[in-house]
Structure formats: structure tokens, C-alpha cells
């Protein structure tokens, strides 16, 4: 279960911050953003949706590098996917001709791609995507 903390639609972008707590009391934030139209961000990355999530420690600090225990991992990922699906539906990405999703997975070492592999598996299975790739830093998925 999550709650929307901030929802800011605009003419060329829409950002949403959602929050949820695990049974252990960890406070997660999921930052969803959509960019389209003529902006400096779309000049660099094209029209796209970006997803970022992390444990929030308060006072503006957060940690995307924390390793989640296996029991909570699936619940956390399911909640992130649910928030993402809701965001995709709310912004009507097809009407805005947004065809790309970007995820920047954190990693403990340069050669550690376990999170990226997990995220790609969840994205492939649960979100309307095709042609998903990872270049060592960014996961890029084509939206259907």
C-alpha cells in the first residue's frame, strides 16, 4: 500500500513522489517522472519516463544502495511496479507519444549487475514494455 506525497502535472512533464513503509519500518520513496515535448531534458534523453526508488532516512537523505532482505524484496518490487502502472495510466503515455522508460539502478561495485538484472526481470514481466536493454548504467525499455 502506498500513498502519493506529491503529484505535479505540467505541460511538458509530470512528476510524482509516492511513499510506503515496510513492515520493518523502512520508509521508501518512489520518484516517477515523465518528460515529453520540447525541453532540455527531452533534448538529451528524448521523451521518456524515469523511475527511481530508495529508502528515505529523513532530513533529505536517502539510500538507494541498501540491500533489501529477500523476504521484503518481492513486496518492495511489487509496490514499485504498482505505483509505476498507476502513473503510466494517469499520464496517458501513449497519447503523449512517450515510448521509452529509463531506470538507473545503483550497484555496490562497478561489475555488480544483480539489481539491474532483477529490475529488468520485473519490468519485462509486469510493465507494458518490449526491447529492454542495460548498458552498465541505464536500463532502457521500449514502452508498448
C-alpha positions as CSV (number, residue, x, y, z in Angstrom):
1,X,0.0,0.0,0.0
2,X,1.4,3.4,-1.0
3,X,0.4,7.0,-0.8
4,X,1.0,9.8,-3.2
5,X,3.1,12.5,-1.5
6,X,3.4,15.0,-4.4
7,X,1.8,15.0,-7.8
8,X,2.9,17.8,-10.2
9,X,1.5,17.7,-13.7
10,X,2.7,20.3,-16.2
11,X,2.6,20.9,-19.9
12,X,5.8,19.1,-20.7
13,X,6.4,17.0,-17.6
14,X,4.7,15.3,-14.8
15,X,6.4,14.2,-11.6
16,X,5.0,12.1,-8.8
17,X,6.5,11.1,-5.5
18,X,4.9,8.1,-3.7
19,X,5.8,6.8,-0.2
20,X,5.4,3.5,1.6
21,X,6.7,1.8,4.7
22,X,7.7,-1.8,5.0
23,X,6.8,-4.0,8.0
24,X,10.3,-3.3,9.3
25,X,9.6,0.4,9.3
26,X,11.8,1.4,6.3
27,X,10.4,4.4,4.6
28,X,10.6,4.0,0.8
29,X,10.1,6.8,-1.7
30,X,9.4,6.2,-5.4
31,X,10.1,9.1,-7.8
32,X,8.3,8.8,-11.1
33,X,8.8,11.4,-13.8
34,X,7.5,11.7,-17.4
35,X,9.0,14.1,-19.9
36,X,7.7,15.0,-23.4
37,X,7.5,17.9,-25.7
38,X,10.3,20.4,-26.2
39,X,12.5,20.6,-23.1
40,X,16.2,20.4,-22.3
41,X,15.6,17.0,-20.7
42,X,14.0,15.6,-23.9
43,X,16.7,17.2,-26.0
44,X,19.2,14.9,-24.1
45,X,17.1,11.8,-23.4
46,X,14.1,12.1,-25.7
47,X,10.5,11.7,-24.4
48,X,10.7,9.2,-21.5
49,X,9.6,8.0,-18.1
50,X,12.1,7.6,-15.3
51,X,11.8,5.6,-12.2
52,X,13.9,5.9,-9.0
53,X,13.3,4.4,-5.6
54,X,15.2,4.4,-2.4
55,X,14.9,4.2,1.4
56,X,14.4,7.7,2.9
57,X,16.2,8.5,6.1
58,X,14.7,11.9,6.8
59,X,16.1,15.3,6.6
60,X,16.5,15.0,2.8
61,X,18.9,12.0,3.0
62,X,18.2,8.7,1.2
63,X,20.0,5.5,0.3
64,X,19.5,3.6,-2.9
65,X,22.4,1.2,-2.1
66,X,20.8,-0.5,0.8
67,X,20.4,-4.3,0.2
68,X,16.8,-5.3,1.0
69,X,16.4,-8.7,2.7
70,X,14.9,-11.3,0.4
71,X,11.6,-11.5,2.2
72,X,10.8,-7.9,1.7
73,X,12.4,-7.6,-1.8
74,X,9.3,-9.0,-3.6
75,X,6.9,-6.8,-1.6
76,X,9.0,-3.7,-2.3
77,X,9.3,-4.5,-6.0
78,X,5.5,-5.3,-6.3
79,X,4.7,-1.9,-4.7
80,X,7.1,0.0,-7.0
81,X,5.5,-1.8,-10.0
82,X,2.0,-0.9,-8.8
83,X,2.9,2.7,-8.4
84,X,4.5,2.7,-11.8
85,X,1.5,1.2,-13.5
86,X,-0.8,3.7,-11.9
87,X,1.5,6.6,-13.1
88,X,1.6,5.2,-16.6
89,X,-2.2,5.1,-16.8
90,X,-2.6,8.5,-15.2
91,X,-0.3,10.4,-17.5
92,X,-1.6,8.6,-20.7
93,X,1.9,8.0,-22.0
94,X,0.6,6.7,-25.4
95,X,-1.2,10.0,-26.1
96,X,1.9,11.9,-25.2
97,X,4.0,9.6,-27.5
98,X,6.3,8.6,-24.7
99,X,8.0,5.4,-25.9
100,X,10.9,4.9,-23.5
101,X,11.4,4.1,-19.8
102,X,14.7,4.8,-18.1
103,X,15.8,3.2,-14.8
104,X,19.2,4.0,-13.2
105,X,20.0,1.0,-10.9
106,X,22.5,1.5,-8.1
107,X,25.2,-1.1,-7.6
108,X,27.7,-1.8,-4.9
109,X,30.6,-2.5,-7.3
110,X,31.1,-1.5,-10.9
111,X,30.8,-5.1,-12.1
112,X,27.7,-5.8,-9.9
113,X,24.7,-6.0,-12.2
114,X,22.3,-8.1,-9.9
115,X,19.9,-5.2,-9.3
116,X,19.8,-4.3,-12.9
117,X,19.0,-8.0,-13.8
118,X,16.3,-8.1,-11.1
119,X,14.7,-4.8,-12.2
120,X,14.8,-5.9,-15.9
121,X,13.0,-9.1,-15.0
122,X,10.3,-7.2,-13.1
123,X,9.9,-4.6,-15.9
124,X,9.7,-7.3,-18.6
125,X,7.1,-9.3,-16.7
126,X,4.9,-6.6,-15.2
127,X,5.0,-3.5,-17.3
128,X,4.0,-2.8,-20.9
129,X,7.5,-2.9,-22.4
130,X,9.5,-4.6,-25.1
131,X,13.1,-4.5,-26.2
132,X,14.7,-3.9,-22.8
133,X,18.5,-3.3,-22.6
134,X,21.1,-2.4,-20.0
135,X,24.3,-0.6,-20.9
136,X,26.0,-1.0,-17.5
137,X,24.5,2.2,-16.1
138,X,21.0,2.7,-17.5
139,X,18.1,0.3,-18.2
140,X,16.2,1.4,-21.2
141,X,12.9,-0.2,-22.1
142,X,10.6,0.5,-25.0
143,X,7.0,1.1,-23.9
144,X,4.2,-0.7,-25.8
